[in-house]
Amino acid sequence: HYSVRVREPGGEWQSAYAWETACKKVEKNTDAYFDHLAGWTHAYVNFETSGPVEIEISRANGQPIRTAAVHPQRKASACSVSQGKAHLRLEKPCQVAVDIDGQMDGQDTGKGYNGPPIHTISIFANPPLAGKPKPTDPGVLAVKPGEIPPADGPWTTLCFLPGMHDIGLAFKLRPNCNYYIPGDAIVYGTLSNEKWGDGHHIRIFGHGTLSGARIKHPKYVENANLKEDHGHYRPIEIVGTTDTRVEGITIADSATHSLMLIHPYKEGHPNEVKWTKIFTWRANGDGINPFGNTLVEDCFLRTQDDSLYVNGLGIRRCVLWNDANGSSFVLSSVPQLNGRTMVVEDCNVIYSRAKWHHWSGGRVFNVRGENDGPGGSGVIFRNINIEDPRPTLQQFFLCMTVPPPYSDGDRKAAPGELSDILFQNISIAAPSVLGEQQMLWGQSDAPIRRLTFENMTLSGKPVINPEFFKTNEFGNGLNFPPQSDEVKRQRN
């Protein structure tokens, strides 16, 4: 739907290829695509830069663009429309979405939306990627389109050449190996290892796309063993992994959860997910679960189920977008860190929309009655900007028991308190369009205690009163410290 050109300031324009992922038009309850998103698309462009760039966006059919807005807003130094084309300037590597003609900003696309399909676009200005292999380098096996690469062999790097590839379900990953997908390649299939611990020191990288569009949702696979084989349907699942990196790639149309690097905390052997982009259109289309040993930085996630599970080594500078069913940050796995800290910081929630009303999912910060024990101490949310002008539901749903009308009371956390979390510098642009009140709901054996909300605003106004939350007797000790003079000056 869009054409894109890129240049250094004052330089020559160069065309940039725009990939596009689409929500398939299928009959209801087949393959788990959300029916109200049928026909929606998201175009995306990946390129490398180390400095300022200018981008021009036009409609592929020649129709003029009337308005354009960049999200996150603070990432672009300029955005305008002239002669029917959108122009923006980015000062450094970053990931942004550009809302064309107010398709997202100018209307409520959540519960009750029955308008035409919406066509969106993102610009991914990536930093230069180190270690890109050449097909002739020692240890490199170049894979041509149409070839099925061997899982084993004398190679240490699989390099997919430009074009379309299909590796099928659960292509086996090996330890101490690299898997490179360049920006002009798309690989259909999923990647996983065979058993716990045989998937360490792996690098999956490039600016190409790993697509699940040819993979069925496991719920609709005849005779599928969901308990044993469910992970094979995930674009990337590596169990027992340490020292593994996923960098730069786009994961599109995941059949189920997109990226899992599974290992408890292990000092000195982190996994890393950086500059990775994820688009999902289906139920269970979650984003990233870091488990205990993964650092997540500079990622862009548009998911139709939950985006990020709050766990791991830290989450930084991510952009989050939900349309149908998901939460931005799932706190049901929030850890008890025993002296360590885990920081979620400098993240932007650009859209928080939902298809549903009275149910336990969605929102930005969500517990939803699923904690499996005590957690929270040492967890910090810092500099979180929620800029959606039309969020469907409330931003906070910290419910150890999910009360009516959101459930019938059967969603209950395991015993153990949620406590001692710091929410610092949280900016909420607008309240729920449905008038949903912020929720903080404990239970007798899983209370909520000693949560601190420092420098939080709603629609630009400070939040300093515990009555901001609807709560019960098992949620107490909320702390709203007064704003510092420096913060007041910044806000003014």
Secondary structure as UniProt FT lines:
FT   STRAND          2..7
FT   TURN            9..10
FT   STRAND          14..16
FT   STRAND          19..22
FT   TURN            28..29
FT   TURN            31..32
FT   HELIX           35..37
FT   TURN            38..39
FT   STRAND          41..48
FT   STRAND          53..59
FT   TURN            60..61
FT   STRAND          68..71
FT   HELIX           73..75
FT   STRAND          76..82
FT   TURN            83..84
FT   STRAND          85..90
FT   STRAND          94..100
FT   TURN            101..106
FT   TURN            111..112
FT   STRAND          119..126
FT   TURN            130..131
FT   TURN            135..136
FT   TURN            138..139
FT   STRAND          140..143
FT   TURN            145..146
FT   STRAND          157..160
FT   STRAND          163..172
FT   TURN            175..176
FT   STRAND          178..180
FT   TURN            183..184
FT   STRAND          185..192
FT   TURN            196..197
FT   STRAND          203..205
FT   STRAND          209..211
FT   TURN            213..214
FT   HELIX           218..220
FT   TURN            222..223
FT   HELIX           226..229
FT   HELIX           230..233
FT   STRAND          236..239
FT   STRAND          245..247
FT   STRAND          250..252
FT   STRAND          259..262
FT   TURN            267..268
FT   STRAND          271..274
FT   STRAND          277..279
FT   TURN            283..284
FT   STRAND          288..289
FT   TURN            291..292
FT   STRAND          294..297
FT   STRAND          300..303
FT   STRAND          308..309
FT   TURN            312..313
FT   STRAND          314..316
FT   STRAND          319..322
FT   STRAND          329..330
FT   TURN            332..333
FT   TURN            338..339
FT   STRAND          342..352
FT   STRAND          365..366
FT   TURN            368..369
FT   TURN            377..378
FT   STRAND          379..386
FT   STRAND          396..399
FT   TURN            404..406
FT   STRAND          418..419
FT   STRAND          422..428
FT   TURN            433..434
FT   STRAND          438..441
FT   TURN            444..445
FT   STRAND          448..449
FT   STRAND          452..458
FT   TURN            459..460
FT   STRAND          461..462
FT   HELIX           466..468
FT   STRAND          469..471
FT   TURN            473..474
FT   STRAND          475..476
FT   HELIX           485..491
//
